[in-house]
Amino acid sequence: MATEIRTAEAVTIQSVADLHAELSDGLAAGADIVIDASPIRAADLSFVQLVTAARIEAERRGTALTLAQPANAVLTALLDRAGFTAQPDPASAHFWFHGECPR
């Protein structure tokens, strides 16, 4: 059974510690993790960095970390500004956008 983690509306450097704690607990439990990022209305690169690190750690542990739904408009804009949509690798496109990367 997967652990679902619902994000706050704002996931920024000021608040990312809460999400970090939840992800750490889920990874320590050895469960697959599903992140519901639909509430996000404000985010910065700390969210992307944390989730990317958690994906790597989940893979290392043999578990899965996924998004419940494709990145919303706020996350898509953030990922675009950060250069993630220019030439994403297939795994990143699948993770963030559940397939094709928006252009």
C-alpha positions as CSV (number, residue, x, y, z in Angstrom):
1,M,0.0,0.0,0.0
2,A,1.3,3.4,-0.9
3,T,1.7,6.3,1.4
4,E,0.0,9.4,0.1
5,I,1.5,12.8,1.0
6,R,-0.6,15.9,0.2
7,T,1.4,19.1,-0.1
8,A,0.6,22.5,1.3
9,E,-0.5,25.3,-0.9
10,A,2.9,26.9,-0.6
11,V,6.1,24.8,-0.7
12,T,9.0,27.1,-0.5
13,I,12.3,27.3,1.2
14,Q,10.5,28.6,4.3
15,S,8.1,25.6,4.5
16,V,9.8,22.7,2.7
17,A,11.0,21.2,6.0
18,D,7.4,19.8,6.7
19,L,7.4,18.0,3.3
20,H,10.9,16.8,3.9
21,A,9.8,15.2,7.2
22,E,6.9,13.5,5.6
23,L,9.0,12.2,2.7
24,S,11.7,11.0,5.1
25,D,9.1,9.1,7.2
26,G,7.6,7.5,4.1
27,L,11.0,6.5,2.7
28,A,12.1,5.1,6.1
29,A,8.9,3.0,6.2
30,G,9.8,1.4,2.9
31,A,6.5,2.2,1.3
32,D,5.8,3.5,-2.2
33,I,5.0,7.2,-2.0
34,V,2.4,9.2,-4.0
35,I,2.6,12.9,-3.7
36,D,-0.6,14.9,-4.3
37,A,0.8,18.3,-5.4
38,S,-2.5,19.6,-6.6
39,P,-2.9,22.1,-3.7
40,I,0.4,23.9,-4.7
41,R,-0.2,27.6,-5.6
42,A,3.3,28.7,-4.8
43,A,6.6,26.8,-5.0
44,D,10.2,27.4,-5.5
45,L,13.2,25.2,-6.5
46,S,13.4,23.8,-3.0
47,F,10.4,21.7,-3.8
48,V,11.9,20.4,-7.1
49,Q,15.2,19.7,-5.4
50,L,13.6,17.8,-2.5
51,V,11.3,15.7,-4.7
52,T,14.2,14.9,-7.1
53,A,16.4,13.8,-4.1
54,A,13.5,11.7,-2.8
55,R,12.9,10.1,-6.2
56,I,16.6,9.1,-6.2
57,E,16.4,7.7,-2.7
58,A,13.2,5.8,-3.4
59,E,14.8,4.2,-6.4
60,R,17.9,3.3,-4.4
61,R,15.6,1.6,-1.8
62,G,13.6,-0.2,-4.4
63,T,10.4,1.7,-3.8
64,A,8.5,4.1,-6.0
65,L,7.8,7.8,-5.7
66,T,5.2,9.3,-8.0
67,L,3.0,12.3,-8.4
68,A,-0.8,11.6,-8.1
69,Q,-1.4,13.8,-11.1
70,P,0.7,15.7,-13.7
71,A,2.3,18.9,-12.6
72,N,-0.2,21.7,-12.3
73,A,0.2,25.1,-14.0
74,V,2.3,26.5,-11.1
75,L,4.7,23.6,-11.1
76,T,4.9,23.5,-14.9
77,A,5.9,27.2,-14.9
78,L,8.5,26.6,-12.2
79,L,9.9,23.6,-14.1
80,D,10.0,25.6,-17.3
81,R,11.8,28.5,-15.7
82,A,14.3,26.1,-14.2
83,G,15.0,24.5,-17.6
84,F,13.4,21.1,-16.9
85,T,11.1,21.3,-19.9
86,A,13.7,22.2,-22.5
87,Q,15.0,18.7,-23.1
88,P,13.7,16.4,-20.4
89,D,14.8,12.8,-20.2
90,P,11.9,10.4,-20.6
91,A,11.9,9.4,-16.9
92,S,11.6,13.1,-15.8
93,A,8.8,13.8,-18.4
94,H,7.0,10.7,-17.2
95,F,7.4,11.7,-13.5
96,W,6.4,15.4,-13.7
97,F,4.0,15.3,-16.6
98,H,2.9,11.6,-16.8
99,G,4.1,11.5,-20.4
100,E,4.7,14.3,-22.8
101,C,6.4,17.4,-21.6
102,P,4.4,20.6,-22.3
103,R,6.0,23.0,-24.7
